[in-house]
Amino acid sequence: MATPRIASVFGAVNIGSFRISAIIAGRTETGEMIVLGSGHRAAQGVKRGYVIDSHAATFAVRDAIERAEKMAGTSVQGVWVGCSGAGLASQITQVEVDIGQRRIEDDDIEHLLSGACGVIQPEGRMVLHAQPAHYTLDGAHGVANPKGLHAGRLGVDIHVMLADGAPIRNLSEAVQNAHLQVAGVIASPIAAGYACLTPEERELGVALVEFGAEVTTVSLFAAGMLVGLTTIPLGSGDITDAIASSFGIRRFQAERLKCVNGSAIASPADHREMIPINGPGEDGTPGGQLARHADDKNRIPRAELISVITTQLGRLLDEVNRVLKAMGFAGAGAGQVVFTGGGAELAGLADFAQGALGRPVRVGRPTAIKGLPEAHATPGFSTLAGLVLYAAADPVDIRKLDRAHKSGARASSGGLMNRVLHALKEYF
């Protein structure tokens, strides 16, 4: 079978608090997205989604992208960058204009969208993206493309993603210093939604919980767009720290215990199972001390490890539940909750979260892209995969339309005459 021809290539970098990862993907002539190369390394210079050491972050970005380029056998000049910090906030702006009971043309839509730029109220913050979600015709919602339809009034709901300017500039400069152009900075919930939510879920209503290392982002999708977002400064790294503190061990040992032996669901056999603190090839503990609650072979009961994990996880889910209620995602009408991010890889998380939140829960993984290595086809890489899916989708940003509309108006004063001539050709 012939290898599909790659028509275009996209690169992305996700700067997380636990790992910095990069991906290079190609879109075939048939529109299928295929991973060409990916790479990751431990995060440096990043704390709770914010760049705190530009030189360290730049080094980690350069290392991750070089690994992806080596696997792909090609290089990229520009990348899309994921952001989970910077005080992300989401708002919906509604705009409506009078059409006059006639057929809607491309110019009407462009005029509506370019005019919507003037009603965005960033209040001193940076606009990451401003995208039309869906249109309304005479108050009727859910119109995907109004062109060719008749209406008295044409409206649009614009989704605006805001962020603090300084952290975004720090993020962009860390990437630019790695000799890469920044094609755009994308909020991680938007990217993760592209990777692990179905169009039907986004339409019916779903809560997406991106469980990162130091930041957990709760976002709501409804009517096909993101309608609310809240960031919680807690993550799976706090569970790791609690394990290290409880047993008096190193962080890398605590992380390994959490990933290899940890679970959110306890079983009767956990009290009898003893798990070693030291990994393969490690000889003893630093300083010659046994871990707290360990036996003479430096093993701890798995039940105590799970107790620490579930205690910390319960605190996080209490916050998630509080945020969901504050955002109106509660009661019998509330839908499913999807967990993604590195923290969602914890065994038994979906069952534990379903009991804590009282609603259906599933774990979301990147499924809309082919060729991901097995190690990267996990919830922890949803945002990374979503970045290239977002780039390939190339959603409309009304700020670009506004600039094009203004430059076009300056370049041609005969816009009205052109429309008249177009109409004459169409109807006669």
C-alpha positions in Angstrom: 0.0 0.0 0.0 1.4 3.4 -1.0 2.5 5.8 1.7 0.1 8.8 1.9 1.6 12.0 0.6 2.0 14.7 3.2 0.5 18.0 2.0 1.4 20.2 5.0 3.4 19.9 8.3 2.6 21.4 11.7 4.8 21.7 14.8 3.7 22.2 18.4 5.3 22.6 21.8 3.4 22.1 25.1 5.2 23.7 28.1 3.9 22.0 31.2 5.1 22.0 34.8 6.1 18.3 34.7 7.3 17.8 31.1 7.9 19.9 28.0 6.8 18.0 24.9 7.0 18.6 21.2 5.3 17.1 18.2 5.5 17.3 14.4 2.5 16.1 12.4 1.6 16.0 8.8 -1.8 16.3 7.1 -2.2 14.1 4.1 -4.0 15.0 0.8 -7.1 13.3 2.2 -7.1 15.4 5.3 -5.8 12.7 7.7 -3.5 13.8 10.5 -0.4 11.6 11.0 2.3 12.0 13.7 5.8 12.2 12.1 7.8 12.7 15.3 7.4 13.5 18.9 9.6 14.0 21.9 9.6 15.1 25.5 11.9 15.8 28.5 11.5 16.8 32.1 10.3 20.4 32.5 12.7 23.1 33.6 12.1 26.7 34.4 8.3 26.3 34.7 6.2 26.5 37.9 2.4 26.1 37.9 2.2 26.9 34.2 4.4 30.1 34.5 7.9 30.4 33.1 10.2 31.3 36.1 13.6 30.7 34.4 13.7 31.6 30.7 17.1 30.1 30.0 16.2 26.7 31.5 12.8 26.7 29.8 14.4 27.5 26.4 16.9 24.7 26.8 14.1 22.2 27.5 12.1 23.4 24.6 15.1 23.1 22.2 15.8 19.6 23.5 12.2 18.4 23.1 11.8 19.9 19.6 15.1 18.4 18.5 14.0 14.9 19.6 10.8 15.3 17.6 12.7 16.6 14.5 15.1 13.7 14.7 12.2 11.2 14.8 10.3 13.0 12.0 13.4 13.4 9.8 12.4 17.0 9.1 12.6 20.3 10.9 10.0 23.0 11.6 10.5 26.8 11.8 7.3 27.7 13.6 5.3 26.0 16.3 2.0 26.4 18.1 2.4 26.7 21.9 0.2 25.4 24.6 -0.5 27.5 27.7 -2.1 26.3 31.0 -1.1 29.3 33.2 -1.2 33.1 32.6 -4.6 33.5 34.4 -6.6 32.1 31.5 -10.2 33.3 31.3 -13.0 32.7 28.8 -15.9 35.0 27.8 -18.7 34.9 25.2 -19.5 38.1 23.3 -22.7 38.4 21.3 -23.1 40.7 18.3 -26.1 41.3 16.0 -26.7 43.4 12.9 -29.7 44.3 10.8 -29.8 42.5 7.4 -33.2 43.7 6.1 -35.0 40.4 5.2 -32.6 39.6 2.4 -30.2 36.8 1.5 -26.9 36.8 3.5 -23.7 37.1 1.5 -20.0 36.7 2.4 -19.7 40.4 2.8 -22.4 40.5 5.4 -20.7 37.8 7.5 -17.3 39.6 7.2 -18.9 42.9 8.2 -20.5 41.2 11.2 -17.3 39.5 12.3 -15.0 42.5 11.8 -17.5 44.7 13.7 -17.4 42.2 16.6 -13.8 43.2 17.3 -15.0 46.5 18.6 -17.2 45.0 21.3 -14.5 42.8 22.9 -13.6 44.1 26.3 -10.2 42.7 27.3 -9.9 45.1 30.2 -6.1 45.4 29.9 -5.6 41.7 29.2 -4.2 39.9 26.1 -6.7 38.3 23.7 -5.3 34.9 22.7 -8.1 34.1 20.3 -11.5 35.4 19.3 -13.5 32.9 17.3 -17.1 32.8 16.0 -18.8 29.8 17.6 -22.2 29.8 15.9 -24.6 32.2 14.3 -28.2 33.3 15.0 -30.9 34.2 12.5 -33.7 36.3 13.9 -32.9 34.9 17.4 -32.7 31.3 16.3 -29.4 29.8 17.6 -27.2 27.0 16.3 -26.6 28.1 12.7 -23.2 26.8 11.5 -23.1 28.8 8.2 -25.7 31.5 7.4 -24.5 32.2 3.9 -27.4 32.0 1.4 -30.1 32.1 4.0 -32.6 35.0 4.5 -33.0 36.9 7.7 -34.0 40.2 9.2 -31.2 40.1 11.8 -27.9 38.2 11.7 -26.0 37.6 15.0 -22.9 35.7 16.2 -21.6 34.4 19.4 -17.8 35.1 19.7 -15.7 33.0 22.1 -12.8 35.1 23.5 -9.9 33.6 25.4 -8.1 36.1 27.6 -4.7 35.8 29.4 -2.3 38.0 31.4 0.1 39.6 28.9 3.4 39.3 30.8 3.3 35.5 31.3 2.4 35.0 27.7 5.3 37.1 26.6 7.6 35.1 28.9 6.3 31.9 27.3 6.7 33.2 23.8 10.2 34.4 24.4 11.3 31.1 25.8 10.2 29.4 22.6 11.6 32.2 20.3 15.0 31.9 22.1 15.0 28.2 21.0 15.2 29.5 17.4 11.5 28.9 16.7 8.7 31.2 15.5 5.5 31.2 17.6 2.6 30.6 15.2 0.2 31.1 18.1 -0.3 30.6 21.8 -3.3 28.3 22.5 -5.1 27.8 25.8 -4.6 24.2 26.8 -8.3 23.5 27.4 -9.0 24.4 23.7 -6.3 22.1 22.5 -7.3 19.2 24.8 -10.9 19.6 23.7 -9.8 19.1 20.1 -7.9 15.9 21.0 -10.3 14.0 23.3 -13.8 15.4 23.0 -16.2 14.4 20.3 -18.2 17.1 18.4 -21.4 15.6 19.9 -20.0 16.0 23.5 -19.1 19.6 22.8 -22.6 20.2 21.5 -24.6 18.5 24.2 -22.5 19.9 27.1 -19.5 18.4 28.9 -17.0 19.3 31.6 -13.3 18.8 30.7 -10.9 18.5 33.6 -7.3 18.8 32.6 -5.4 17.2 35.5 -1.9 18.5 35.1 1.2 18.3 37.4 0.7 21.6 39.2 -2.4 23.1 37.6 -5.9 21.6 37.1 -8.1 23.4 34.6 -11.9 22.9 34.6 -13.6 24.0 31.4 -17.2 23.7 30.2 -18.2 23.1 26.6 -21.8 23.6 25.3 -23.4 24.4 22.0 -20.1 23.4 20.3 -17.9 26.0 22.1 -16.0 26.6 25.4 -18.3 28.6 27.6 -16.5 28.7 30.9 -13.1 28.1 32.4 -11.5 28.0 35.9 -8.0 27.2 36.9 -7.2 25.4 40.2 -3.6 25.7 41.5 -3.4 22.0 42.4 -2.3 19.0 40.5 -0.9 15.5 40.5 2.5 16.8 41.6 0.8 17.7 45.0 0.0 14.0 45.4 3.6 13.2 44.7 4.8 15.7 47.3 2.3 14.3 49.9 3.7 10.8 49.3 7.3 12.0 49.7 6.4 13.9 52.9 4.4 11.0 54.4 7.1 8.4 53.9 10.2 10.6 54.2 11.5 9.7 50.7 12.8 11.5 47.6 10.4 13.0 45.1 11.5 10.7 42.2 10.8 7.7 44.5 7.4 9.1 45.4 6.6 9.7 41.7 7.6 6.1 40.8 5.5 4.7 43.6 2.5 6.7 42.5 2.8 5.7 38.9 3.7 2.0 39.3 1.9 1.0 42.5 -0.6 3.8 43.1 -4.3 3.7 42.6 -7.4 5.7 43.5 -9.3 2.5 44.4 -8.4 0.4 47.5 -8.8 -3.4 47.7 -8.7 -5.8 50.7 -5.3 -7.2 49.6 -3.6 -3.8 49.9 -3.0 -4.3 53.6 -1.0 -7.5 52.9 1.0 -6.3 49.9 4.3 -4.7 50.7 5.9 -2.6 48.0 9.6 -1.6 47.9 10.7 2.0 48.1 13.8 1.5 46.0 13.5 0.8 42.3 15.5 -1.8 40.3 19.2 -1.1 40.6 18.9 1.2 43.6 20.9 0.1 46.7 19.4 1.4 49.9 17.9 4.8 50.7 19.8 8.1 50.8 21.4 8.5 54.2 20.9 4.9 55.1 17.5 5.6 56.7 14.5 3.4 56.1 11.3 5.1 54.9 8.6 5.9 57.5 6.2 3.0 58.1 8.7 0.7 56.2 9.7 -2.8 57.3 13.4 -3.9 57.6 13.5 -4.4 53.8 12.4 -0.8 53.3 8.9 -1.8 52.0 5.7 0.0 52.9 2.1 -1.4 52.9 0.3 -0.5 49.6 -2.8 0.4 51.6 -0.9 3.3 53.2 0.3 4.6 49.8 -3.3 4.4 48.5 -4.6 6.2 51.6 -2.2 9.1 51.0 -3.2 9.3 47.3 -7.0 9.2 47.9 -6.7 11.8 50.7 -5.0 14.3 48.4 -7.2 13.3 45.4 -10.3 13.9 47.5 -9.2 17.4 48.3 -8.7 18.2 44.6 -12.0 16.7 43.6 -13.7 18.8 46.3 -12.3 21.9 44.6 -13.4 20.5 41.2 -16.9 19.9 42.5 -17.1 23.4 44.0 -15.9 25.0 40.7 -18.4 22.9 38.6 -21.3 24.1 40.9 -20.1 27.7 40.6 -20.1 27.4 36.8 -23.7 26.0 36.8 -22.7 22.4 35.9 -24.7 20.7 38.6 -28.0 18.9 39.1 -29.9 16.4 37.0 -29.2 18.3 33.8 -25.4 18.3 34.1 -23.6 15.9 31.7 -20.5 13.9 31.6 -17.1 14.9 33.0 -14.0 14.0 31.0 -10.6 13.8 32.8 -7.4 14.2 30.8 -3.8 15.4 31.4 -1.0 13.5 33.1 -2.8 13.1 36.4 -5.7 11.3 34.6 -3.3 8.3 34.1 -3.7 7.3 37.8 -5.2 3.9 38.0 -8.9 3.9 39.1 -9.3 7.7 38.7 -12.5 7.5 36.7 -14.3 5.3 39.3 -13.1 7.4 42.2 -14.0 10.7 40.5 -17.5 9.4 39.6 -18.2 8.6 43.2 -16.8 12.0 44.4 -18.6 14.1 41.7 -21.8 12.1 41.4 -21.8 12.1 37.6 -20.5 10.0 34.7 -16.7 10.2 34.3 -14.4 9.0 31.6 -10.7 9.4 30.9 -10.0 11.3 27.6 -7.1 10.3 25.3 -6.0 11.7 22.0 -7.8 9.7 19.3 -8.2 12.0 16.3 -4.6 11.6 15.2 -2.7 8.6 13.9 0.9 7.5 14.5 1.3 8.5 18.1 3.9 6.4 19.9 2.4 4.2 22.6 4.1 6.2 25.3 2.4 9.4 23.9 -1.1 8.0 23.2 -2.0 8.8 26.8 -4.1 11.5 28.6 -0.9 13.3 29.4 -0.3 14.1 25.8 -3.9 15.2 24.9 -3.0 18.9 24.8 0.1 18.3 22.7 -1.9 16.3 20.1 -4.7 18.9 20.2 -2.3 21.7 19.3 -1.5 20.3 15.9 -5.2 19.4 15.4 -6.1 23.0 16.2 -3.4 24.2 13.8 -4.7 22.0 11.0 -8.3 23.1 11.6 -7.2 26.7 11.3 -10.3 28.2 13.0 -11.4 31.7 12.1 -10.0 34.5 14.3 -12.1 37.6 13.9 -9.1 39.9 14.6 -7.5 38.7 11.3 -10.7 39.3 9.4 -10.9 42.8 10.9 -7.4 43.6 9.7 -8.1 42.2 6.2 -11.4 44.0 6.1 -9.8 47.3 6.8 -6.9 46.9 4.4 -9.4 45.8 1.7 -11.5 48.9 2.3 -8.4 51.1 1.9 -7.3 49.2 -1.2 -10.7 49.5 -3.0 -13.3 52.2 -2.9 -15.5 50.4 -5.3 -16.7 47.7 -2.9 -20.4 48.5 -3.3 -20.2 48.6 -7.1 -18.4 45.2 -7.1 -21.3 43.8 -5.0 -23.8 45.2 -7.4 -22.0 43.8 -10.5 -21.7 40.4 -8.7 -25.5 40.5 -8.0 -26.3 41.3 -11.7 -24.1 38.4 -12.9 -25.7 36.0 -10.4 -29.4 36.9 -11.1 -29.2 37.9 -14.8 
